[in-house]
Amino acid sequence: MKTVTSKVDDGTGGSAFLFGYSSGVILALEAARVLPNKVKKLALFEPPFIIDDRRPPLPKDYVEQLNAAIAAGRPGDAVEIFMTKAMLIPPIL
């Protein structure tokens, strides 16, 4: 996040209009929150927020599964856990 805010607050005294797409929406919103006097406008497209109950909840041990895969040096497994458990993409058979 520091990189995003440093790009917005470059010391020139100017302002910024930000565009965020997908997870970039979160970065743009955070930059606007941290630098409200710099960010004058936001354009946000397809934020990755789930705001209703159309999707099943994540497994209770989802974060633990991710952390265990990462700690064990298995980043591919962590990606698979994310894709199958959070994104609900069927696993490769």
mmCIF file of the C-alpha atoms, coordinates in Angstrom:
data_MODEL
# 
_entry.id   MODEL 
# 
loop_
_atom_site.group_PDB 
_atom_site.id 
_atom_site.type_symbol 
_atom_site.label_atom_id 
_atom_site.label_alt_id 
_atom_site.label_comp_id 
_atom_site.label_asym_id 
_atom_site.label_entity_id 
_atom_site.label_seq_id 
_atom_site.pdbx_PDB_ins_code 
_atom_site.Cartn_x 
_atom_site.Cartn_y 
_atom_site.Cartn_z 
_atom_site.occupancy 
_atom_site.B_iso_or_equiv 
_atom_site.pdbx_formal_charge 
_atom_site.auth_seq_id 
_atom_site.auth_comp_id 
_atom_site.auth_asym_id 
_atom_site.auth_atom_id 
_atom_site.pdbx_PDB_model_num 
ATOM 1  C CA . MET A 1 1  ? 0.000   0.000   0.000   1.00 0.00 ? 1  MET A CA 1 
ATOM 2  C CA . LYS A 1 2  ? 2.889   2.368   0.686   1.00 0.00 ? 2  LYS A CA 1 
ATOM 3  C CA . THR A 1 3  ? 3.808   2.298   -3.017  1.00 0.00 ? 3  THR A CA 1 
ATOM 4  C CA . VAL A 1 4  ? 0.279   3.295   -4.045  1.00 0.00 ? 4  VAL A CA 1 
ATOM 5  C CA . THR A 1 5  ? 0.061   6.156   -1.578  1.00 0.00 ? 5  THR A CA 1 
ATOM 6  C CA . SER A 1 6  ? 3.582   7.347   -2.449  1.00 0.00 ? 6  SER A CA 1 
ATOM 7  C CA . LYS A 1 7  ? 2.543   7.537   -6.114  1.00 0.00 ? 7  LYS A CA 1 
ATOM 8  C CA . VAL A 1 8  ? -0.515  9.592   -5.161  1.00 0.00 ? 8  VAL A CA 1 
ATOM 9  C CA . ASP A 1 9  ? 1.327   11.774  -2.644  1.00 0.00 ? 9  ASP A CA 1 
ATOM 10 C CA . ASP A 1 10 ? 4.471   12.530  -4.645  1.00 0.00 ? 10 ASP A CA 1 
ATOM 11 C CA . GLY A 1 11 ? 5.207   15.791  -2.874  1.00 0.00 ? 11 GLY A CA 1 
ATOM 12 C CA . THR A 1 12 ? 4.121   18.036  -5.763  1.00 0.00 ? 12 THR A CA 1 
ATOM 13 C CA . GLY A 1 13 ? 0.987   19.209  -3.984  1.00 0.00 ? 13 GLY A CA 1 
ATOM 14 C CA . GLY A 1 14 ? -1.277  17.976  -6.775  1.00 0.00 ? 14 GLY A CA 1 
ATOM 15 C CA . SER A 1 15 ? -4.356  15.810  -6.612  1.00 0.00 ? 15 SER A CA 1 
ATOM 16 C CA . ALA A 1 16 ? -5.244  12.473  -8.166  1.00 0.00 ? 16 ALA A CA 1 
ATOM 17 C CA . PHE A 1 17 ? -8.127  10.753  -9.898  1.00 0.00 ? 17 PHE A CA 1 
ATOM 18 C CA . LEU A 1 18 ? -7.886  6.997   -9.325  1.00 0.00 ? 18 LEU A CA 1 
ATOM 19 C CA . PHE A 1 19 ? -9.263  4.070   -11.299 1.00 0.00 ? 19 PHE A CA 1 
ATOM 20 C CA . GLY A 1 20 ? -9.464  0.690   -9.622  1.00 0.00 ? 20 GLY A CA 1 
ATOM 21 C CA . TYR A 1 21 ? -10.355 -2.604  -11.270 1.00 0.00 ? 21 TYR A CA 1 
ATOM 22 C CA . SER A 1 22 ? -11.000 -5.816  -9.327  1.00 0.00 ? 22 SER A CA 1 
ATOM 23 C CA . SER A 1 23 ? -8.552  -5.938  -6.403  1.00 0.00 ? 23 SER A CA 1 
ATOM 24 C CA . GLY A 1 24 ? -7.282  -2.522  -7.509  1.00 0.00 ? 24 GLY A CA 1 
ATOM 25 C CA . VAL A 1 25 ? -10.589 -1.178  -6.159  1.00 0.00 ? 25 VAL A CA 1 
ATOM 26 C CA . ILE A 1 26 ? -9.375  -1.992  -2.663  1.00 0.00 ? 26 ILE A CA 1 
ATOM 27 C CA . LEU A 1 27 ? -6.081  -0.187  -3.258  1.00 0.00 ? 27 LEU A CA 1 
ATOM 28 C CA . ALA A 1 28 ? -7.844  2.881   -4.673  1.00 0.00 ? 28 ALA A CA 1 
ATOM 29 C CA . LEU A 1 29 ? -10.285 3.003   -1.754  1.00 0.00 ? 29 LEU A CA 1 
ATOM 30 C CA . GLU A 1 30 ? -7.459  2.677   0.762   1.00 0.00 ? 30 GLU A CA 1 
ATOM 31 C CA . ALA A 1 31 ? -5.460  5.422   -0.953  1.00 0.00 ? 31 ALA A CA 1 
ATOM 32 C CA . ALA A 1 32 ? -8.540  7.660   -0.833  1.00 0.00 ? 32 ALA A CA 1 
ATOM 33 C CA . ARG A 1 33 ? -8.997  6.874   2.852   1.00 0.00 ? 33 ARG A CA 1 
ATOM 34 C CA . VAL A 1 34 ? -5.355  7.566   3.712   1.00 0.00 ? 34 VAL A CA 1 
ATOM 35 C CA . LEU A 1 35 ? -5.031  10.653  1.484   1.00 0.00 ? 35 LEU A CA 1 
ATOM 36 C CA . PRO A 1 36 ? -8.493  12.266  1.398   1.00 0.00 ? 36 PRO A CA 1 
ATOM 37 C CA . ASN A 1 37 ? -7.096  15.678  0.436   1.00 0.00 ? 37 ASN A CA 1 
ATOM 38 C CA . LYS A 1 38 ? -5.201  14.232  -2.546  1.00 0.00 ? 38 LYS A CA 1 
ATOM 39 C CA . VAL A 1 39 ? -7.738  11.825  -4.086  1.00 0.00 ? 39 VAL A CA 1 
ATOM 40 C CA . LYS A 1 40 ? -10.438 13.918  -5.725  1.00 0.00 ? 40 LYS A CA 1 
ATOM 41 C CA . LYS A 1 41 ? -12.312 11.272  -7.740  1.00 0.00 ? 41 LYS A CA 1 
ATOM 42 C CA . LEU A 1 42 ? -12.595 7.506   -7.865  1.00 0.00 ? 42 LEU A CA 1 
ATOM 43 C CA . ALA A 1 43 ? -13.721 5.239   -10.698 1.00 0.00 ? 43 ALA A CA 1 
ATOM 44 C CA . LEU A 1 44 ? -14.245 1.721   -9.382  1.00 0.00 ? 44 LEU A CA 1 
ATOM 45 C CA . PHE A 1 45 ? -15.052 -1.310  -11.534 1.00 0.00 ? 45 PHE A CA 1 
ATOM 46 C CA . GLU A 1 46 ? -15.882 -4.869  -10.452 1.00 0.00 ? 46 GLU A CA 1 
ATOM 47 C CA . PRO A 1 47 ? -14.785 -4.761  -6.818  1.00 0.00 ? 47 PRO A CA 1 
ATOM 48 C CA . PRO A 1 48 ? -14.140 -8.220  -5.361  1.00 0.00 ? 48 PRO A CA 1 
ATOM 49 C CA . PHE A 1 49 ? -16.692 -7.830  -2.576  1.00 0.00 ? 49 PHE A CA 1 
ATOM 50 C CA . ILE A 1 50 ? -19.396 -10.347 -1.728  1.00 0.00 ? 50 ILE A CA 1 
ATOM 51 C CA . ILE A 1 51 ? -22.234 -8.424  -0.118  1.00 0.00 ? 51 ILE A CA 1 
ATOM 52 C CA . ASP A 1 52 ? -25.008 -10.981 -0.004  1.00 0.00 ? 52 ASP A CA 1 
ATOM 53 C CA . ASP A 1 53 ? -25.515 -14.660 0.794   1.00 0.00 ? 53 ASP A CA 1 
ATOM 54 C CA . ARG A 1 54 ? -25.528 -16.051 -2.766  1.00 0.00 ? 54 ARG A CA 1 
ATOM 55 C CA . ARG A 1 55 ? -22.195 -17.780 -2.146  1.00 0.00 ? 55 ARG A CA 1 
ATOM 56 C CA . PRO A 1 56 ? -21.488 -20.330 0.549   1.00 0.00 ? 56 PRO A CA 1 
ATOM 57 C CA . PRO A 1 57 ? -19.239 -19.136 3.377   1.00 0.00 ? 57 PRO A CA 1 
ATOM 58 C CA . LEU A 1 58 ? -15.553 -19.975 3.362   1.00 0.00 ? 58 LEU A CA 1 
ATOM 59 C CA . PRO A 1 59 ? -14.569 -23.057 5.355   1.00 0.00 ? 59 PRO A CA 1 
ATOM 60 C CA . LYS A 1 60 ? -13.861 -22.206 8.983   1.00 0.00 ? 60 LYS A CA 1 
ATOM 61 C CA . ASP A 1 61 ? -10.259 -23.375 8.579   1.00 0.00 ? 61 ASP A CA 1 
ATOM 62 C CA . TYR A 1 62 ? -9.670  -21.567 5.257   1.00 0.00 ? 62 TYR A CA 1 
ATOM 63 C CA . VAL A 1 63 ? -6.995  -19.175 6.559   1.00 0.00 ? 63 VAL A CA 1 
ATOM 64 C CA . GLU A 1 64 ? -5.288  -21.982 8.461   1.00 0.00 ? 64 GLU A CA 1 
ATOM 65 C CA . GLN A 1 65 ? -5.191  -24.081 5.258   1.00 0.00 ? 65 GLN A CA 1 
ATOM 66 C CA . LEU A 1 66 ? -3.603  -21.216 3.337   1.00 0.00 ? 66 LEU A CA 1 
ATOM 67 C CA . ASN A 1 67 ? -1.089  -20.468 6.072   1.00 0.00 ? 67 ASN A CA 1 
ATOM 68 C CA . ALA A 1 68 ? -0.137  -24.146 6.398   1.00 0.00 ? 68 ALA A CA 1 
ATOM 69 C CA . ALA A 1 69 ? 0.472   -24.481 2.653   1.00 0.00 ? 69 ALA A CA 1 
ATOM 70 C CA . ILE A 1 70 ? 2.568   -21.301 2.594   1.00 0.00 ? 70 ILE A CA 1 
ATOM 71 C CA . ALA A 1 71 ? 4.538   -22.267 5.724   1.00 0.00 ? 71 ALA A CA 1 
ATOM 72 C CA . ALA A 1 72 ? 5.264   -25.685 4.193   1.00 0.00 ? 72 ALA A CA 1 
ATOM 73 C CA . GLY A 1 73 ? 6.703   -24.020 1.085   1.00 0.00 ? 73 GLY A CA 1 
ATOM 74 C CA . ARG A 1 74 ? 3.820   -25.142 -1.139  1.00 0.00 ? 74 ARG A CA 1 
ATOM 75 C CA . PRO A 1 75 ? 2.645   -21.953 -2.886  1.00 0.00 ? 75 PRO A CA 1 
ATOM 76 C CA . GLY A 1 76 ? 0.919   -23.978 -5.614  1.00 0.00 ? 76 GLY A CA 1 
ATOM 77 C CA . ASP A 1 77 ? -1.232  -25.667 -2.991  1.00 0.00 ? 77 ASP A CA 1 
ATOM 78 C CA . ALA A 1 78 ? -2.062  -22.253 -1.496  1.00 0.00 ? 78 ALA A CA 1 
ATOM 79 C CA . VAL A 1 79 ? -3.212  -21.045 -4.927  1.00 0.00 ? 79 VAL A CA 1 
ATOM 80 C CA . GLU A 1 80 ? -5.299  -24.194 -5.374  1.00 0.00 ? 80 GLU A CA 1 
ATOM 81 C CA . ILE A 1 81 ? -6.908  -23.695 -1.948  1.00 0.00 ? 81 ILE A CA 1 
ATOM 82 C CA . PHE A 1 82 ? -7.738  -20.098 -2.859  1.00 0.00 ? 82 PHE A CA 1 
ATOM 83 C CA . MET A 1 83 ? -9.116  -21.000 -6.280  1.00 0.00 ? 83 MET A CA 1 
ATOM 84 C CA . THR A 1 84 ? -11.231 -23.963 -5.110  1.00 0.00 ? 84 THR A CA 1 
ATOM 85 C CA . LYS A 1 85 ? -12.350 -22.776 -1.665  1.00 0.00 ? 85 LYS A CA 1 
ATOM 86 C CA . ALA A 1 86 ? -12.678 -19.000 -2.136  1.00 0.00 ? 86 ALA A CA 1 
ATOM 87 C CA . MET A 1 87 ? -13.271 -18.610 -5.877  1.00 0.00 ? 87 MET A CA 1 
ATOM 88 C CA . LEU A 1 88 ? -15.269 -21.872 -6.120  1.00 0.00 ? 88 LEU A CA 1 
ATOM 89 C CA . ILE A 1 89 ? -13.502 -22.992 -9.283  1.00 0.00 ? 89 ILE A CA 1 
ATOM 90 C CA . PRO A 1 90 ? -13.710 -26.784 -9.617  1.00 0.00 ? 90 PRO A CA 1 
ATOM 91 C CA . PRO A 1 91 ? -10.429 -28.598 -8.968  1.00 0.00 ? 91 PRO A CA 1 
ATOM 92 C CA . ILE A 1 92 ? -8.507  -30.121 -11.838 1.00 0.00 ? 92 ILE A CA 1 
ATOM 93 C CA . LEU A 1 93 ? -9.267  -33.810 -11.944 1.00 0.00 ? 93 LEU A CA 1 
# 
